[in-house]
Amino acid sequence: MPPHTPPGGRDPGGAGSPAASLATASLTTLLLAAQGGSQPAWDTLVERFTALLWGVARAHRLGDADAGDVVQTTWLRLVEHLGRIEDPERLPGWLATTARHECLRALRRSRREQPTADDGDAPYDLPDLADPLDARLLADERDVQLWGCFGALSGRCQALLRVLTTDPAPSYAAVSAALDMPVGSIGPTRGRCLERLRALATARGVTLTGLAEEATA
């Protein structure tokens, strides 16, 4: 029986508590425990992968409310399918795919009166608007300049870098599922996107220590 507490609940246990011991548990262990009704196991899954789901929603350029709905709905979908996940170690990809589908549904709802675009292009056809959440996090002029450089990247690059910079970092399999991108193209595309960001930053006089090395990693 799946946990009954709303997704996102936290267990108050400290180090040495069951919740603490689950922090490094395998996905198989966590899913089996969650299927058995363990709230700490469920909370650990939520803590481990919520950032990934927000990254997927942000990659599709959803607003705060729609992104939050996508994250919540994705966790509810997992509750519904908790006993039917055949390969627990592929859960990140399952979550990313589910979140992507929910994002596309949200995009279709928001463009209901407009011509329907192909789902595969939907994340990259939206207006290039500043993310209000990210805008609130800008601390100084350098950040403003860097955000401007990021906004000048292609939609594909923005989507990829948003997902890749979630914490903890998602697997390439999860990124592939989130963005419908072949695994083999993720690394090269990431490198080109970072190199383009570095070039834009350099043109604006913004120094990005380590970015050039990261682009070729």
N, C-alpha and C positions, 0 to 999 in steps of 0.2 A: 504493500500500500504506500503510495507516494507521500512525501511530507505534506502536511496540511497548512503549515505556516506560509503566508504570502512570500513569493520569491524575494530574496534580498535580506531575509531575517538573519540575525547573527547570534551565535552562541556565545555566552559570556565566559566560557571556560578559559582558564589560563594555561600556561605551559604545563604539560603533563596531563592535561584534560584530554578526553577523547577528541575534542575539536582540534586541539593542538597536534595530536598524533596523526590526524587525518590530513594535515597541511601538506605532507610530502607523500601521501598515499597515491597509488596508481589510480588511473581512471576506472579500471575494472573494479578495484576495491571500493571506490567511491560510489560507482553506480549500483553495485550490488547492495551496499549499505543503504543507499537512498531508496532503492526498491523495497528494502525491508523496513522503511519508515524512519531511518535515521535522519533527524533534523541537522545534526552537525555535518554529516556527509553532504547533505543538500546545500547547506550554507557554504561549505568549502568549494563545491562546484560553482556556485553563484559568484563567490569571491574570485575564483580562478579565471572565469571566462566572461564576466560582465564587461570588462574593458574591451574585449574583442568585439562583443556585440555592439557597443557604442561606436567602436571604430568602423564597423560595417555600416551602421546608420549614418555616421558622419561622411563616410566615403560616398554615400548616395545623396549627400547634401540635404538631408532632412532637417527641419527645424527642431527645436528642443522638444516640443510636445510630441511630434510625430516620431522622433527618434526614441523618446522614452516609451511610447506605445509599442514600437517595434521590439525593444529590449524586453519589455514585460510580456508581450505576446509570445516571443520566442521561448522564454522560460516556461510559460504555460503550455506551449506545444511539447516541451520536453516532459512536463508532468504527464501529459496525455499519452506519450509514447515511451515512458520510462521503462516499461517492461518489454519493449520491442526493439531496443538498440542491440543489434547483433554483434557489433564489434565495438566495445567500449573505448578502445584506444583511438577510434576514429571520431569520437564525440566532437572535438573542435570543428572538424569539417562539417558534421551534421548541424551543429549550432550555426555555423557561418552560412551554410546553404539555406537553412530555415530563416535566418535573419535577412538574407538577401531577398528571398521570396516575399517576406513581409514588407521589406522596403519597396519592392516593385509594386506591390499592392497599394501601398501608401502613395506612391508616385502616380499610379493610375487614377486613384481617387482624386488627387489634387489637380489632375489634368483632364478630368472627366469631360469637359466641354471642348477640349482641344483634340486635334488629330492624334490618334494613338501611334506612338513610336515603338519600334522593336524593343522588347525588353532588354536585349543585350546592350543597346546603346543608351538606355534610360539614364544611367548614372552620369553620363557625360554630355547630355543634351540640355541640362538645366542652366539657367543664368548663373554667371559667375559672381555670386553674392558673397560678401564677407560673412563668416560664421559668427553670430552674435556671442556665443559662448567663448570662442577663441578670442574675439575682440576684447572681451572683458579681462582676459588674462595678459594682455599686452602690458609690459611693465615700463618700457622706455622707448626712446626713439629708435634704437637699434632693432627692437622687436617689431616696431611698426614697419620699418624698412624690410625686415625679413618676411613679415606677413605679406607685404606687397609683392615680394619676389615669389612667394609661394602661390599667391593668387594669379600670377602671370604664367604659371605652369599649365600644361594641358589638364583637362578634367581627369584623364586617365592617370597622369602622374600624381595629381592631388589625391585621388582615391587610393592609389597604391601606397603612397607614403603615409596617409592617415592610418590605414590598417596596419602597416608594418611598425608604426611607432606606438602601438598600444602596449600596455604593460600588464602582464608579462607578454613578451613578444610571441605572436602566433606562429604556428608551423606554416611552412609553405603550402602544405595541403589545405590548411584552413584558409589561407589567403586565396588560393586557387578557387576554393568553393565560394568564398565571399564575393570575389570579383569576376568569376567565370573566366579565369585566365589560366592558360597552361602553366603547370609548375615550372617547366623548363625555361619559360620566358620571364619569370618573376625576377630572378637575380639580374640578368642583363638589363631589363627595363628599369629596375631600381637604380642600377648604376648610371644609366642615361639620365634618369630624372634627377638624381643627386648632382650630376655634372652640370645639368642645365640650371639647377638651383644655384650652384656655386657660381656659374657664369653670370647669372642675373644679379646675384649679390655683389660680385666683384664690380660689375658695371655701376652699381649704386654706391660703391665705396664701403660695403659692409664686409668685414672680415669674419670668415667662418672657419675657425681653427679645426682642423681634422676632417673637414668635409671632403676635401679632394681625395684624401687617403681612403675615406669610407666609400666614396663613389667607385673606387677601383677594387674594393675588397671582394 
